[in-house]
Amino acid sequence: MPDFKLPLSGDVTQSFGSWIGSLNAMGAQFSVISVNLGKSSDPRVEEQMLSDVGSYGKQLGRIEDALAVLLDHFRPDRALTPAEDKAIRDLRRMLEDVAEVKERCAAKHGRS
């Protein structure tokens, strides 16, 4: 399907960071789409975590990285139950899937 553009609808690149930052500092919120991921016992703490620590993806990525290290060194004292073994296999597979997605995205965007 060919691309077509309506009049005055060309590609636009614009930086909104400075004035959005000013609005956020005043407690204002501006968005075209608002996603509510559930209730939080303290939304201010959650907002601070996202701005100061990192996005949910960044936080999960670091947890996944640490879990991968722990799994590599995991030597249980007793045999795992079938349910425990499945949980470990499922986690390893999920970590592999996440790594594959990251690699594909990095290759697509020219990052290594």
C-alpha positions in Angstrom: 0.0 0.0 0.0 1.5 3.4 -1.0 2.0 6.1 1.6 0.0 9.2 1.2 -0.3 12.4 3.2 -3.0 14.9 3.6 -2.1 18.6 3.0 0.0 20.0 5.9 0.4 16.5 7.3 4.1 16.0 6.6 6.6 14.5 9.0 7.0 16.6 12.1 9.6 16.4 14.8 9.2 18.6 17.8 10.6 18.6 21.3 8.1 18.7 24.1 10.4 17.9 27.0 11.0 21.4 28.3 7.4 22.6 28.6 6.1 19.2 29.7 8.7 19.2 32.4 7.4 22.7 33.5 3.9 21.4 33.5 4.9 18.3 35.6 6.7 20.6 38.1 3.4 22.5 38.5 1.6 19.2 39.1 -0.2 19.4 35.7 -0.8 16.4 33.6 -1.0 16.4 29.8 -1.5 13.3 27.7 -3.4 12.2 24.7 -3.7 8.7 26.1 -3.7 7.9 29.8 -3.0 4.4 31.0 -4.0 3.4 34.5 -2.1 0.2 35.5 -4.0 -0.2 38.7 -4.3 1.3 42.1 -1.3 2.2 44.0 -1.1 2.7 47.8 1.0 5.8 47.2 1.0 7.1 43.6 3.5 9.9 44.5 6.1 7.2 45.5 5.4 5.3 42.3 5.7 8.5 40.2 9.0 9.3 42.0 10.3 5.8 41.3 9.6 6.1 37.6 11.3 9.5 37.3 14.3 8.9 39.6 14.9 5.1 39.4 13.7 4.1 36.0 10.8 2.8 34.0 9.1 -0.4 34.9 10.9 -2.0 32.0 14.3 -0.8 33.3 13.5 -2.0 36.8 12.3 -5.4 35.5 15.4 -5.7 33.3 17.7 -5.3 36.2 15.8 -7.9 38.2 15.9 -10.2 35.2 19.7 -9.7 34.9 20.2 -10.5 38.6 17.9 -13.6 38.4 19.9 -14.9 35.4 23.1 -14.7 37.5 21.4 -16.4 40.5 20.1 -19.2 38.2 23.5 -19.8 36.8 24.8 -20.4 40.3 21.8 -22.2 41.7 22.7 -25.6 43.2 19.8 -26.8 45.3 20.5 -29.0 48.3 17.7 -31.3 47.4 16.0 -32.4 44.2 13.4 -30.0 43.0 9.7 -31.0 42.9 8.2 -31.2 39.4 6.4 -27.9 40.1 9.6 -26.2 41.2 11.6 -27.6 38.3 8.9 -26.3 35.9 8.9 -22.9 37.5 12.7 -22.7 37.0 12.5 -23.8 33.4 9.6 -21.4 32.7 11.6 -18.5 34.2 14.7 -19.4 32.2 12.6 -19.6 29.0 11.1 -16.2 29.8 14.5 -14.7 30.3 15.7 -16.1 27.0 12.6 -14.7 25.3 13.2 -11.3 26.8 16.9 -11.4 25.6 15.8 -12.3 22.1 13.3 -9.4 21.9 16.1 -7.0 23.2 18.5 -8.3 20.6 15.9 -7.9 17.8 15.1 -4.4 18.8 18.8 -3.5 19.2 19.5 -4.9 15.7 16.6 -3.1 14.2 17.7 0.2 15.7 21.4 -0.3 15.1 22.4 -0.7 18.7 24.6 -3.4 20.1 
